[in-house]
């Protein structure tokens, strides 16, 4: 079973930084160059300088940006910008949000749609998760493959700074309801230590609960968080990087009764009982089919799919809007080319012989089915999809359609997907399988800078 522990977080001092909203940021891997520039200009103490440091003119070598981040965090700790909490704590975290594009599905007159458009609340806990290598006996399970480039970047940053700035996100199950009840009590009865609304309108609130004899319940909560397997939902690159760093630090380290900080990683732990885990679809846009490619694609579709009647771009945008209420698993796809659109339904008998090996959970995923179709119809194998050589990705159905209409970067066909249910992430991981790249997008993202985990 995994081990979850309280820790003494580094947090921005509200005495030094009264406007916390000016110094927090989204995770590094969703920050565009334009947003990066805005965050840098927002406040010289913005956490993006630590989590996504940029190269500057005159840098002697590429690693200088990581060393600059390390110097910054030492300076901010020295001048009081960042202060370490005095006691090991668990950090309840609440996000209040609406799905992106809420209200655009065109079904606002129905009661179900009204409910979808309402604000959602998701609660979780920031804690330290003891690192375990992935494997059959591990209590920590991956669901996604990783790529070498992002891992090398995160490793160099971690080695230089010796802190976790962004958490991995893990899913747990607590059938006893202990954690959910504790979160409801804490968030409903005590004031938060941080309350920030981000640029997307998501409200983030944070609490700090010392896990010692003064509050024995928090200790029991930590035990329940690690009472069953934890599935990594987001942050696989950070997790694997932390394993590499741990193994490096272990070599030659003296024996100690106290677990070293580098043996653990900052984690945000979530479960459906404590609030819905929203997963957004990631749509696929096929590039470079050539003049005859879209026509050949359409001609081959009937081999694998039941092709519905022609639909408009607006019909597709509504059908695959984040708040449409649709969930993956029915193998329903939207197709848009410059000749028009259609909704496709896969025929299981046609796909059975061409699906990749793996457990039932992996083989029934919409992203797996679509990947097999792209391979069969267009010769786009999974390696090409992972590398992004012939496929572009977007979470916005309208953007996918617009890319095709404008032939953006050679876009010729958009395949729209329904979101993968969160339960399927855990099911795939439990089978020991991993999903294709760009299968899930957990929403909303946890803010970077609310808690930082020093590995000491």
HELIX and SHEET records of a PDB file:
HELIX    1   1 UNK A   20  UNK A   22  5                                   3    
HELIX    2   2 UNK A   28  UNK A   30  5                                   3    
HELIX    3   3 UNK A   33  UNK A   42  1                                  10    
HELIX    4   4 UNK A   48  UNK A   51  1                                   4    
HELIX    5   5 UNK A   64  UNK A   78  1                                  15    
HELIX    6   6 UNK A  111  UNK A  117  1                                   7    
HELIX    7   7 UNK A  148  UNK A  161  1                                  14    
HELIX    8   8 UNK A  178  UNK A  189  1                                  12    
HELIX    9   9 UNK A  213  UNK A  215  5                                   3    
HELIX   10  10 UNK A  216  UNK A  225  1                                  10    
HELIX   11  11 UNK A  236  UNK A  250  1                                  15    
HELIX   12  12 UNK A  261  UNK A  263  5                                   3    
HELIX   13  13 UNK A  293  UNK A  300  1                                   8    
HELIX   14  14 UNK A  301  UNK A  303  5                                   3    
HELIX   15  15 UNK A  313  UNK A  319  1                                   7    
HELIX   16  16 UNK A  348  UNK A  351  1                                   4    
HELIX   17  17 UNK A  352  UNK A  354  5                                   3    
HELIX   18  18 UNK A  360  UNK A  363  1                                   4    
HELIX   19  19 UNK A  366  UNK A  378  1                                  13    
HELIX   20  20 UNK A  382  UNK A  387  1                                   6    
HELIX   21  21 UNK A  397  UNK A  405  1                                   9    
HELIX   22  22 UNK A  408  UNK A  410  5                                   3    
HELIX   23  23 UNK A  422  UNK A  430  1                                   9    
SHEET    1   A 5 UNK A   4  UNK A   5  0                                        
SHEET    2   A 5 UNK A 120  UNK A 130 -1                                        
SHEET    3   A 5 UNK A  89  UNK A  97 -1                                        
SHEET    4   A 5 UNK A 203  UNK A 206 -1                                        
SHEET    5   A 5 UNK A 194  UNK A 197 -1                                        
SHEET    1   B 6 UNK A   4  UNK A   5  0                                        
SHEET    2   B 6 UNK A 120  UNK A 130 -1                                        
SHEET    3   B 6 UNK A 264  UNK A 275 -1                                        
SHEET    4   B 6 UNK A 168  UNK A 171  1                                        
SHEET    5   B 6 UNK A 230  UNK A 234 -1                                        
SHEET    6   B 6 UNK A 140  UNK A 141  1                                        
SHEET    1   C 4 UNK A   4  UNK A   5  0                                        
SHEET    2   C 4 UNK A 120  UNK A 130 -1                                        
SHEET    3   C 4 UNK A  89  UNK A  97 -1                                        
SHEET    4   C 4 UNK A 209  UNK A 210 -1                                        
SHEET    1   D 2 UNK A  10  UNK A  12  0                                        
SHEET    2   D 2 UNK A  82  UNK A  84 -1                                        
SHEET    1   E 2 UNK A 163  UNK A 164  0                                        
SHEET    2   E 2 UNK A 453  UNK A 454 -1                                        
SHEET    1   F 2 UNK A 278  UNK A 280  0                                        
SHEET    2   F 2 UNK A 441  UNK A 443 -1                                        
SHEET    1   G 6 UNK A 305  UNK A 307  0                                        
SHEET    2   G 6 UNK A 340  UNK A 346 -1                                        
SHEET    3   G 6 UNK A 332  UNK A 337 -1                                        
SHEET    4   G 6 UNK A 411  UNK A 417 -1                                        
SHEET    5   G 6 UNK A 283  UNK A 287 -1                                        
SHEET    6   G 6 UNK A 391  UNK A 394 -1                                        
END                                                                             
